[in-house]
Amino acid sequence: MNNYLIKWLFFCVSLLMTVGCNSGSADRELKKRGFVYCGEDLFTTLNPQLTFDNQSVNHLGAQIYERLLDIDPNSHHPLPALARSWDVSPDGLAYTFYLREGVAFHQSPDFSPSRYLNANDVVFTFNRILDLNHPYHRISGGRYPWFESLGFERIVSEVIAESSHAVTFILYRTDNAFLSMLATAPAVILSEEYGEYLLREQKQEFLDTRPIGTGPFRFREFQEHSHVRLTRHWDYWQGASIMEQVVFDLSTKGVGRLAKLLTGECDIIDSPPDSQISIIHDDPRLELRRQSGLNLAYLAINNRSQVLQDPLLRKAIMTAIDKQKLVDTVYHGGGHTTDSVLPPASWAYDARQARVGYNPVIAKAYLKNSGYNGQTPIRLAFLSNEASFNPRAHKSAELIQADLEAVGLEIELIRINANDNFVLESGFSYDLLLTGWRATNGDPDSFLRPILSCDAISVGSNSAQWCNLQFDNLLELALKTNQEKQRMRYYRLAQEVIDVETPVIPLLHSHHYQAHHRSIGGLQLSPFGTRSFATVYRSE
């Protein structure tokens, strides 16, 4: 019996109680007309504006909504999308976007648009975020975490409709990451006309739960903990999608998603854990695609922790952790260790100078000379949420605990819950937090600012609760110059501040995987999780 059959039988037996070993339960009619994407059940909203790092919502949002700009998955440079072109004023304070004509919004059983996309829709979309008195600002919680982490309200002064198809953003200051910002998953464009209709009907919450966009698929239904169903948008400006419908299956996670892929109930799964890669690879019916991930797994050192104020103690922790063991054991080789917050795929990545890596002997020396008394336990917290950058947080935390205790530290593990954005709610107490980050665009600012800037503390994404004005000023200087070499210099100086202060300990960058049945073609893998399914087709 070959290895594939052994693995197949093993999974069938272990999962028999829940899924069985045949694909008879798959929806054969759906197979003819569409496909099933199995994602995580993390949906509290269908609007990417309201989430921070929810990959599932970003994938869904890329089908329903569109943005002014897109991102080239290779160069990471902005590309035209709803905006066919744009101009930037000589002083860098005004960005004018020229919208495509004839871009149709979706229809629904309750709403039929009377016009195409125009500049008023862009103004409506961003005023919702910027204007505290906007009728939709406080709907669905009134928080826009990704925009807040960047200090968006201090970047954009005004959004002006110059004409029906020209809209200008007036900035308070120059910001050379601004185009990348508008190409990011949360920067979707909403319908002003739909918003006005819902105001009249007093159903404002439908703006985020029954969405209307311009994307290749329109919303049809959402059943909590079950599925989201989308159908073809026939009037899509780039031409109707090949497939009639897409179903986002939310009913399973972990091994359950793999089981559905193996039985044919799912056609696509994104970010399977590294432990499942060999099973997918050995199945001749499946295709596995891999991409270097624009992500980071790291330890955040709580700047408010009294016990970790000692810089020698921080260095002891940094040199005591065997990062390669994490890659080999938890990620099954699906990643690479790092000393840098920025991944190698970033144009501002700095191949750091040689430094002392994993070295328990040096870690013990640091610890001996520090002020640590050996009796105060260090609270190491880990998130219950799973992510490609942190697939088995509990196991990773146990390995780190063992490394730290081996050099003489007392470690207490704490399991805590985060919301669907992998952002902690207030009230949690920890010294170290095992967490991670995924880039939303290719600009270095989207890595450094959301997890380490002073602004990001109040949002909850700066888990180190570290505020360094020198670091923030370097980020600001990097945004004010349009010379890439100069920007790179500022970012490298900012990384030197990180090295000295040690607010975080970078651990590794993991690979991003996507698996699908070979009958599915036309998929476009993106490091940002925002690729359209309009070109997807079934070959059999």
Secondary structure as a PSIPRED ss2 file (coil, helix, strand):
# PSIPRED VFORMAT (PSIPRED V4.0)

   1 M C   1.000  0.000  0.000
   2 N C   1.000  0.000  0.000
   3 N H   0.000  1.000  0.000
   4 Y H   0.000  1.000  0.000
   5 L H   0.000  1.000  0.000
   6 I H   0.000  1.000  0.000
   7 K H   0.000  1.000  0.000
   8 W H   0.000  1.000  0.000
   9 L H   0.000  1.000  0.000
  10 F H   0.000  1.000  0.000
  11 F H   0.000  1.000  0.000
  12 C H   0.000  1.000  0.000
  13 V H   0.000  1.000  0.000
  14 S H   0.000  1.000  0.000
  15 L H   0.000  1.000  0.000
  16 L C   1.000  0.000  0.000
  17 M C   1.000  0.000  0.000
  18 T C   1.000  0.000  0.000
  19 V C   1.000  0.000  0.000
  20 G C   1.000  0.000  0.000
  21 C C   1.000  0.000  0.000
  22 N C   1.000  0.000  0.000
  23 S C   1.000  0.000  0.000
  24 G C   1.000  0.000  0.000
  25 S C   1.000  0.000  0.000
  26 A C   1.000  0.000  0.000
  27 D C   1.000  0.000  0.000
  28 R H   0.000  1.000  0.000
  29 E H   0.000  1.000  0.000
  30 L H   0.000  1.000  0.000
  31 K H   0.000  1.000  0.000
  32 K H   0.000  1.000  0.000
  33 R H   0.000  1.000  0.000
  34 G E   0.000  0.000  1.000
  35 F E   0.000  0.000  1.000
  36 V E   0.000  0.000  1.000
  37 Y E   0.000  0.000  1.000
  38 C E   0.000  0.000  1.000
  39 G C   1.000  0.000  0.000
  40 E C   1.000  0.000  0.000
  41 D C   1.000  0.000  0.000
  42 L C   1.000  0.000  0.000
  43 F C   1.000  0.000  0.000
  44 T C   1.000  0.000  0.000
  45 T C   1.000  0.000  0.000
  46 L C   1.000  0.000  0.000
  47 N C   1.000  0.000  0.000
  48 P H   0.000  1.000  0.000
  49 Q H   0.000  1.000  0.000
  50 L H   0.000  1.000  0.000
  51 T C   1.000  0.000  0.000
  52 F C   1.000  0.000  0.000
  53 D C   1.000  0.000  0.000
  54 N C   1.000  0.000  0.000
  55 Q H   0.000  1.000  0.000
  56 S H   0.000  1.000  0.000
  57 V H   0.000  1.000  0.000
  58 N H   0.000  1.000  0.000
  59 H H   0.000  1.000  0.000
  60 L H   0.000  1.000  0.000
  61 G H   0.000  1.000  0.000
  62 A H   0.000  1.000  0.000
  63 Q H   0.000  1.000  0.000
  64 I H   0.000  1.000  0.000
  65 Y C   1.000  0.000  0.000
  66 E C   1.000  0.000  0.000
  67 R E   0.000  0.000  1.000
  68 L C   1.000  0.000  0.000
  69 L E   0.000  0.000  1.000
  70 D E   0.000  0.000  1.000
  71 I E   0.000  0.000  1.000
  72 D C   1.000  0.000  0.000
  73 P C   1.000  0.000  0.000
  74 N C   1.000  0.000  0.000
  75 S C   1.000  0.000  0.000
  76 H C   1.000  0.000  0.000
  77 H C   1.000  0.000  0.000
  78 P E   0.000  0.000  1.000
  79 L E   0.000  0.000  1.000
  80 P E   0.000  0.000  1.000
  81 A C   1.000  0.000  0.000
  82 L C   1.000  0.000  0.000
  83 A E   0.000  0.000  1.000
  84 R E   0.000  0.000  1.000
  85 S E   0.000  0.000  1.000
  86 W E   0.000  0.000  1.000
  87 D E   0.000  0.000  1.000
  88 V E   0.000  0.000  1.000
  89 S C   1.000  0.000  0.000
  90 P C   1.000  0.000  0.000
  91 D C   1.000  0.000  0.000
  92 G C   1.000  0.000  0.000
  93 L C   1.000  0.000  0.000
  94 A E   0.000  0.000  1.000
  95 Y E   0.000  0.000  1.000
  96 T E   0.000  0.000  1.000
  97 F E   0.000  0.000  1.000
  98 Y E   0.000  0.000  1.000
  99 L E   0.000  0.000  1.000
 100 R C   1.000  0.000  0.000
 101 E C   1.000  0.000  0.000
 102 G C   1.000  0.000  0.000
 103 V C   1.000  0.000  0.000
 104 A C   1.000  0.000  0.000
 105 F C   1.000  0.000  0.000
 106 H C   1.000  0.000  0.000
 107 Q C   1.000  0.000  0.000
 108 S C   1.000  0.000  0.000
 109 P C   1.000  0.000  0.000
 110 D C   1.000  0.000  0.000
 111 F C   1.000  0.000  0.000
 112 S C   1.000  0.000  0.000
 113 P C   1.000  0.000  0.000
 114 S C   1.000  0.000  0.000
 115 R C   1.000  0.000  0.000
 116 Y C   1.000  0.000  0.000
 117 L C   1.000  0.000  0.000
 118 N C   1.000  0.000  0.000
 119 A H   0.000  1.000  0.000
 120 N H   0.000  1.000  0.000
 121 D H   0.000  1.000  0.000
 122 V H   0.000  1.000  0.000
 123 V H   0.000  1.000  0.000
 124 F H   0.000  1.000  0.000
 125 T H   0.000  1.000  0.000
 126 F H   0.000  1.000  0.000
 127 N H   0.000  1.000  0.000
 128 R H   0.000  1.000  0.000
 129 I H   0.000  1.000  0.000
 130 L H   0.000  1.000  0.000
 131 D C   1.000  0.000  0.000
 132 L C   1.000  0.000  0.000
 133 N C   1.000  0.000  0.000
 134 H C   1.000  0.000  0.000
 135 P C   1.000  0.000  0.000
 136 Y C   1.000  0.000  0.000
 137 H C   1.000  0.000  0.000
 138 R C   1.000  0.000  0.000
 139 I H   0.000  1.000  0.000
 140 S H   0.000  1.000  0.000
 141 G H   0.000  1.000  0.000
 142 G C   1.000  0.000  0.000
 143 R C   1.000  0.000  0.000
 144 Y C   1.000  0.000  0.000
 145 P H   0.000  1.000  0.000
 146 W H   0.000  1.000  0.000
 147 F H   0.000  1.000  0.000
 148 E H   0.000  1.000  0.000
 149 S H   0.000  1.000  0.000
 150 L C   1.000  0.000  0.000
 151 G C   1.000  0.000  0.000
 152 F H   0.000  1.000  0.000
 153 E H   0.000  1.000  0.000
 154 R H   0.000  1.000  0.000
 155 I C   1.000  0.000  0.000
 156 V E   0.000  0.000  1.000
 157 S E   0.000  0.000  1.000
 158 E E   0.000  0.000  1.000
 159 V E   0.000  0.000  1.000
 160 I E   0.000  0.000  1.000
 161 A E   0.000  0.000  1.000
 162 E E   0.000  0.000  1.000
 163 S E   0.000  0.000  1.000
 164 S C   1.000  0.000  0.000
 165 H C   1.000  0.000  0.000
 166 A E   0.000  0.000  1.000
 167 V E   0.000  0.000  1.000
 168 T E   0.000  0.000  1.000
 169 F E   0.000  0.000  1.000
 170 I E   0.000  0.000  1.000
 171 L E   0.000  0.000  1.000
 172 Y C   1.000  0.000  0.000
 173 R C   1.000  0.000  0.000
 174 T C   1.000  0.000  0.000
 175 D C   1.000  0.000  0.000
 176 N C   1.000  0.000  0.000
 177 A C   1.000  0.000  0.000
 178 F H   0.000  1.000  0.000
 179 L H   0.000  1.000  0.000
 180 S H   0.000  1.000  0.000
 181 M H   0.000  1.000  0.000
 182 L H   0.000  1.000  0.000
 183 A C   1.000  0.000  0.000
 184 T C   1.000  0.000  0.000
 185 A C   1.000  0.000  0.000
 186 P C   1.000  0.000  0.000
 187 A C   1.000  0.000  0.000
 188 V E   0.000  0.000  1.000
 189 I C   1.000  0.000  0.000
 190 L C   1.000  0.000  0.000
 191 S C   1.000  0.000  0.000
 192 E H   0.000  1.000  0.000
 193 E H   0.000  1.000  0.000
 194 Y H   0.000  1.000  0.000
 195 G H   0.000  1.000  0.000
 196 E H   0.000  1.000  0.000
 197 Y H   0.000  1.000  0.000
 198 L H   0.000  1.000  0.000
 199 L H   0.000  1.000  0.000
 200 R H   0.000  1.000  0.000
 201 E H   0.000  1.000  0.000
 202 Q C   1.000  0.000  0.000
 203 K C   1.000  0.000  0.000
 204 Q C   1.000  0.000  0.000
 205 E C   1.000  0.000  0.000
 206 F H   0.000  1.000  0.000
 207 L H   0.000  1.000  0.000
 208 D H   0.000  1.000  0.000
 209 T H   0.000  1.000  0.000
 210 R C   1.000  0.000  0.000
 211 P C   1.000  0.000  0.000
 212 I C   1.000  0.000  0.000
 213 G C   1.000  0.000  0.000
 214 T C   1.000  0.000  0.000
 215 G C   1.000  0.000  0.000
 216 P C   1.000  0.000  0.000
 217 F E   0.000  0.000  1.000
 218 R E   0.000  0.000  1.000
 219 F E   0.000  0.000  1.000
 220 R E   0.000  0.000  1.000
 221 E E   0.000  0.000  1.000
 222 F E   0.000  0.000  1.000
 223 Q E   0.000  0.000  1.000
 224 E C   1.000  0.000  0.000
 225 H C   1.000  0.000  0.000
 226 S C   1.000  0.000  0.000
 227 H E   0.000  0.000  1.000
 228 V E   0.000  0.000  1.000
 229 R E   0.000  0.000  1.000
 230 L E   0.000  0.000  1.000
 231 T E   0.000  0.000  1.000
 232 R E   0.000  0.000  1.000
 233 H C   1.000  0.000  0.000
 234 W C   1.000  0.000  0.000
 235 D C   1.000  0.000  0.000
 236 Y C   1.000  0.000  0.000
 237 W C   1.000  0.000  0.000
 238 Q C   1.000  0.000  0.000
 239 G C   1.000  0.000  0.000
 240 A C   1.000  0.000  0.000
 241 S C   1.000  0.000  0.000
 242 I C   1.000  0.000  0.000
 243 M C   1.000  0.000  0.000
 244 E C   1.000  0.000  0.000
 245 Q E   0.000  0.000  1.000
 246 V E   0.000  0.000  1.000
 247 V E   0.000  0.000  1.000
 248 F E   0.000  0.000  1.000
 249 D E   0.000  0.000  1.000
 250 L C   1.000  0.000  0.000
 251 S C   1.000  0.000  0.000
 252 T C   1.000  0.000  0.000
 253 K C   1.000  0.000  0.000
 254 G C   1.000  0.000  0.000
 255 V H   0.000  1.000  0.000
 256 G H   0.000  1.000  0.000
 257 R H   0.000  1.000  0.000
 258 L H   0.000  1.000  0.000
 259 A H   0.000  1.000  0.000
 260 K H   0.000  1.000  0.000
 261 L H   0.000  1.000  0.000
 262 L H   0.000  1.000  0.000
 263 T H   0.000  1.000  0.000
 264 G C   1.000  0.000  0.000
 265 E C   1.000  0.000  0.000
 266 C C   1.000  0.000  0.000
 267 D C   1.000  0.000  0.000
 268 I E   0.000  0.000  1.000
 269 I E   0.000  0.000  1.000
 270 D E   0.000  0.000  1.000
 271 S C   1.000  0.000  0.000
 272 P C   1.000  0.000  0.000
 273 P C   1.000  0.000  0.000
 274 D H   0.000  1.000  0.000
 275 S H   0.000  1.000  0.000
 276 Q H   0.000  1.000  0.000
 277 I H   0.000  1.000  0.000
 278 S H   0.000  1.000  0.000
 279 I H   0.000  1.000  0.000
 280 I H   0.000  1.000  0.000
 281 H H   0.000  1.000  0.000
 282 D H   0.000  1.000  0.000
 283 D C   1.000  0.000  0.000
 284 P C   1.000  0.000  0.000
 285 R C   1.000  0.000  0.000
 286 L E   0.000  0.000  1.000
 287 E E   0.000  0.000  1.000
 288 L E   0.000  0.000  1.000
 289 R E   0.000  0.000  1.000
 290 R E   0.000  0.000  1.000
 291 Q E   0.000  0.000  1.000
 292 S E   0.000  0.000  1.000
 293 G C   1.000  0.000  0.000
 294 L C   1.000  0.000  0.000
 295 N E   0.000  0.000  1.000
 296 L E   0.000  0.000  1.000
 297 A E   0.000  0.000  1.000
 298 Y E   0.000  0.000  1.000
 299 L E   0.000  0.000  1.000
 300 A E   0.000  0.000  1.000
 301 I E   0.000  0.000  1.000
 302 N C   1.000  0.000  0.000
 303 N C   1.000  0.000  0.000
 304 R C   1.000  0.000  0.000
 305 S C   1.000  0.000  0.000
 306 Q C   1.000  0.000  0.000
 307 V C   1.000  0.000  0.000
 308 L C   1.000  0.000  0.000
 309 Q C   1.000  0.000  0.000
 310 D C   1.000  0.000  0.000
 311 P H   0.000  1.000  0.000
 312 L H   0.000  1.000  0.000
 313 L H   0.000  1.000  0.000
 314 R H   0.000  1.000  0.000
 315 K H   0.000  1.000  0.000
 316 A H   0.000  1.000  0.000
 317 I H   0.000  1.000  0.000
 318 M H   0.000  1.000  0.000
 319 T H   0.000  1.000  0.000
 320 A H   0.000  1.000  0.000
 321 I C   1.000  0.000  0.000
 322 D C   1.000  0.000  0.000
 323 K H   0.000  1.000  0.000
 324 Q H   0.000  1.000  0.000
 325 K H   0.000  1.000  0.000
 326 L H   0.000  1.000  0.000
 327 V H   0.000  1.000  0.000
 328 D H   0.000  1.000  0.000
 329 T H   0.000  1.000  0.000
 330 V C   1.000  0.000  0.000
 331 Y C   1.000  0.000  0.000
 332 H C   1.000  0.000  0.000
 333 G C   1.000  0.000  0.000
 334 G C   1.000  0.000  0.000
 335 G E   0.000  0.000  1.000
 336 H E   0.000  0.000  1.000
 337 T E   0.000  0.000  1.000
 338 T C   1.000  0.000  0.000
 339 D C   1.000  0.000  0.000
 340 S C   1.000  0.000  0.000
 341 V C   1.000  0.000  0.000
 342 L C   1.000  0.000  0.000
 343 P C   1.000  0.000  0.000
 344 P C   1.000  0.000  0.000
 345 A C   1.000  0.000  0.000
 346 S C   1.000  0.000  0.000
 347 W C   1.000  0.000  0.000
 348 A C   1.000  0.000  0.000
 349 Y C   1.000  0.000  0.000
 350 D C   1.000  0.000  0.000
 351 A C   1.000  0.000  0.000
 352 R C   1.000  0.000  0.000
 353 Q C   1.000  0.000  0.000
 354 A C   1.000  0.000  0.000
 355 R C   1.000  0.000  0.000
 356 V C   1.000  0.000  0.000
 357 G C   1.000  0.000  0.000
 358 Y C   1.000  0.000  0.000
 359 N C   1.000  0.000  0.000
 360 P H   0.000  1.000  0.000
 361 V H   0.000  1.000  0.000
 362 I H   0.000  1.000  0.000
 363 A H   0.000  1.000  0.000
 364 K H   0.000  1.000  0.000
 365 A H   0.000  1.000  0.000
 366 Y H   0.000  1.000  0.000
 367 L H   0.000  1.000  0.000
 368 K H   0.000  1.000  0.000
 369 N H   0.000  1.000  0.000
 370 S C   1.000  0.000  0.000
 371 G C   1.000  0.000  0.000
 372 Y C   1.000  0.000  0.000
 373 N C   1.000  0.000  0.000
 374 G C   1.000  0.000  0.000
 375 Q C   1.000  0.000  0.000
 376 T C   1.000  0.000  0.000
 377 P C   1.000  0.000  0.000
 378 I E   0.000  0.000  1.000
 379 R E   0.000  0.000  1.000
 380 L E   0.000  0.000  1.000
 381 A E   0.000  0.000  1.000
 382 F E   0.000  0.000  1.000
 383 L E   0.000  0.000  1.000
 384 S C   1.000  0.000  0.000
 385 N C   1.000  0.000  0.000
 386 E C   1.000  0.000  0.000
 387 A E   0.000  0.000  1.000
 388 S C   1.000  0.000  0.000
 389 F C   1.000  0.000  0.000
 390 N E   0.000  0.000  1.000
 391 P C   1.000  0.000  0.000
 392 R C   1.000  0.000  0.000
 393 A H   0.000  1.000  0.000
 394 H H   0.000  1.000  0.000
 395 K H   0.000  1.000  0.000
 396 S H   0.000  1.000  0.000
 397 A H   0.000  1.000  0.000
 398 E H   0.000  1.000  0.000
 399 L H   0.000  1.000  0.000
 400 I H   0.000  1.000  0.000
 401 Q H   0.000  1.000  0.000
 402 A H   0.000  1.000  0.000
 403 D H   0.000  1.000  0.000
 404 L H   0.000  1.000  0.000
 405 E H   0.000  1.000  0.000
 406 A H   0.000  1.000  0.000
 407 V C   1.000  0.000  0.000
 408 G C   1.000  0.000  0.000
 409 L C   1.000  0.000  0.000
 410 E C   1.000  0.000  0.000
 411 I E   0.000  0.000  1.000
 412 E E   0.000  0.000  1.000
 413 L E   0.000  0.000  1.000
 414 I E   0.000  0.000  1.000
 415 R E   0.000  0.000  1.000
 416 I E   0.000  0.000  1.000
 417 N C   1.000  0.000  0.000
 418 A C   1.000  0.000  0.000
 419 N C   1.000  0.000  0.000
 420 D C   1.000  0.000  0.000
 421 N C   1.000  0.000  0.000
 422 F C   1.000  0.000  0.000
 423 V C   1.000  0.000  0.000
 424 L C   1.000  0.000  0.000
 425 E C   1.000  0.000  0.000
 426 S C   1.000  0.000  0.000
 427 G C   1.000  0.000  0.000
 428 F C   1.000  0.000  0.000
 429 S C   1.000  0.000  0.000
 430 Y C   1.000  0.000  0.000
 431 D C   1.000  0.000  0.000
 432 L E   0.000  0.000  1.000
 433 L E   0.000  0.000  1.000
 434 L E   0.000  0.000  1.000
 435 T E   0.000  0.000  1.000
 436 G E   0.000  0.000  1.000
 437 W E   0.000  0.000  1.000
 438 R E   0.000  0.000  1.000
 439 A C   1.000  0.000  0.000
 440 T C   1.000  0.000  0.000
 441 N C   1.000  0.000  0.000
 442 G C   1.000  0.000  0.000
 443 D C   1.000  0.000  0.000
 444 P C   1.000  0.000  0.000
 445 D H   0.000  1.000  0.000
 446 S H   0.000  1.000  0.000
 447 F H   0.000  1.000  0.000
 448 L H   0.000  1.000  0.000
 449 R H   0.000  1.000  0.000
 450 P H   0.000  1.000  0.000
 451 I H   0.000  1.000  0.000
 452 L H   0.000  1.000  0.000
 453 S C   1.000  0.000  0.000
 454 C C   1.000  0.000  0.000
 455 D H   0.000  1.000  0.000
 456 A H   0.000  1.000  0.000
 457 I H   0.000  1.000  0.000
 458 S H   0.000  1.000  0.000
 459 V H   0.000  1.000  0.000
 460 G C   1.000  0.000  0.000
 461 S C   1.000  0.000  0.000
 462 N C   1.000  0.000  0.000
 463 S C   1.000  0.000  0.000
 464 A C   1.000  0.000  0.000
 465 Q C   1.000  0.000  0.000
 466 W C   1.000  0.000  0.000
 467 C C   1.000  0.000  0.000
 468 N C   1.000  0.000  0.000
 469 L H   0.000  1.000  0.000
 470 Q H   0.000  1.000  0.000
 471 F H   0.000  1.000  0.000
 472 D H   0.000  1.000  0.000
 473 N H   0.000  1.000  0.000
 474 L H   0.000  1.000  0.000
 475 L H   0.000  1.000  0.000
 476 E H   0.000  1.000  0.000
 477 L H   0.000  1.000  0.000
 478 A H   0.000  1.000  0.000
 479 L H   0.000  1.000  0.000
 480 K H   0.000  1.000  0.000
 481 T C   1.000  0.000  0.000
 482 N C   1.000  0.000  0.000
 483 Q C   1.000  0.000  0.000
 484 E H   0.000  1.000  0.000
 485 K H   0.000  1.000  0.000
 486 Q H   0.000  1.000  0.000
 487 R H   0.000  1.000  0.000
 488 M H   0.000  1.000  0.000
 489 R H   0.000  1.000  0.000
 490 Y H   0.000  1.000  0.000
 491 Y H   0.000  1.000  0.000
 492 R H   0.000  1.000  0.000
 493 L H   0.000  1.000  0.000
 494 A H   0.000  1.000  0.000
 495 Q H   0.000  1.000  0.000
 496 E H   0.000  1.000  0.000
 497 V H   0.000  1.000  0.000
 498 I H   0.000  1.000  0.000
 499 D H   0.000  1.000  0.000
 500 V H   0.000  1.000  0.000
 501 E H   0.000  1.000  0.000
 502 T C   1.000  0.000  0.000
 503 P C   1.000  0.000  0.000
 504 V E   0.000  0.000  1.000
 505 I E   0.000  0.000  1.000
 506 P E   0.000  0.000  1.000
 507 L E   0.000  0.000  1.000
 508 L E   0.000  0.000  1.000
 509 H E   0.000  0.000  1.000
 510 S E   0.000  0.000  1.000
 511 H E   0.000  0.000  1.000
 512 H E   0.000  0.000  1.000
 513 Y E   0.000  0.000  1.000
 514 Q E   0.000  0.000  1.000
 515 A E   0.000  0.000  1.000
 516 H E   0.000  0.000  1.000
 517 H E   0.000  0.000  1.000
 518 R C   1.000  0.000  0.000
 519 S C   1.000  0.000  0.000
 520 I E   0.000  0.000  1.000
 521 G E   0.000  0.000  1.000
 522 G C   1.000  0.000  0.000
 523 L C   1.000  0.000  0.000
 524 Q C   1.000  0.000  0.000
 525 L C   1.000  0.000  0.000
 526 S C   1.000  0.000  0.000
 527 P C   1.000  0.000  0.000
 528 F C   1.000  0.000  0.000
 529 G C   1.000  0.000  0.000
 530 T C   1.000  0.000  0.000
 531 R C   1.000  0.000  0.000
 532 S C   1.000  0.000  0.000
 533 F C   1.000  0.000  0.000
 534 A C   1.000  0.000  0.000
 535 T C   1.000  0.000  0.000
 536 V C   1.000  0.000  0.000
 537 Y E   0.000  0.000  1.000
 538 R E   0.000  0.000  1.000
 539 S C   1.000  0.000  0.000
 540 E C   1.000  0.000  0.000
